Amino acid sequence: MEAAKIKAKQSDKKAGAKLHVKKSDAAKKVIQIYSKDFGGSLSDKDVMKLAGISPNTYYKYKAELKKENNFCEPN
């Protein structure tokens, strides 16, 4: 823990701060438009190919979008 705090102070970042990547905005827009979870018609695998991102990144962005939009799964 202490090493992480020291490293955060040295790099002048707050601990737990997220890095914003330009590519994420474009990928999130593609996910919102085409993903079945957001009213689109493509499967997760197809949206990953279309956005050009890895599965881990796709599911991370999808979770962030759901959290931002307070999205609830239908029963």
C-alpha positions in Angstrom: 0.0 0.0 0.0 2.7 2.4 1.0 4.6 1.8 -2.2 1.5 2.5 -4.3 0.9 5.7 -2.4 4.5 6.8 -2.9 4.3 5.9 -6.6 1.1 7.9 -7.0 2.6 10.9 -5.4 5.7 10.7 -7.5 3.8 10.5 -10.7 1.6 13.4 -9.5 -1.6 11.4 -10.0 -4.3 10.7 -7.5 -4.5 7.1 -6.4 -7.4 5.3 -8.2 -7.6 8.0 -11.0 -8.6 6.6 -14.3 -6.7 7.3 -17.5 -8.9 8.7 -20.3 -8.1 7.3 -23.7 -9.3 9.0 -27.0 -10.2 5.6 -28.5 -12.6 4.9 -25.6 -15.0 7.6 -26.7 -15.3 6.1 -30.2 -15.6 2.5 -28.9 -18.3 3.4 -26.4 -20.3 5.2 -29.1 -20.1 2.0 -31.3 -21.2 -0.1 -28.3 -24.2 2.1 -27.5 -25.4 2.0 -31.1 -24.8 -1.6 -32.1 -24.9 -3.7 -28.9 -28.1 -5.7 -28.2 -27.9 -4.6 -24.6 -28.5 -1.0 -25.7 -31.1 -1.6 -28.3 -28.8 -2.5 -31.3 -28.8 -5.7 -33.3 -25.3 -7.1 -33.0 -23.9 -9.6 -30.6 -21.1 -8.8 -28.3 -18.5 -10.6 -30.5 -19.6 -8.6 -33.6 -19.5 -5.3 -31.7 -15.9 -6.1 -30.5 -14.8 -6.7 -34.1 -16.5 -3.5 -35.3 -15.0 -1.4 -32.5 -11.6 -3.0 -32.8 -11.2 -3.7 -29.1 -10.3 -6.7 -27.0 -13.0 -8.6 -25.0 -11.6 -7.3 -21.7 -11.8 -3.7 -22.9 -15.3 -4.3 -24.4 -16.8 -5.6 -21.2 -15.1 -2.8 -19.2 -16.5 -0.1 -21.5 -19.9 -1.8 -21.5 -20.0 -1.9 -17.7 -18.9 1.8 -17.6 -21.7 2.7 -20.0 -24.3 0.8 -17.9 -23.1 2.6 -14.8 -23.1 6.0 -16.5 -26.6 5.5 -17.8 -28.0 3.8 -14.7 -29.0 1.0 -17.1 -31.1 -1.8 -15.7 -31.5 -5.3 -17.2 -35.1 -6.2 -18.2 -36.4 -9.2 -16.4 
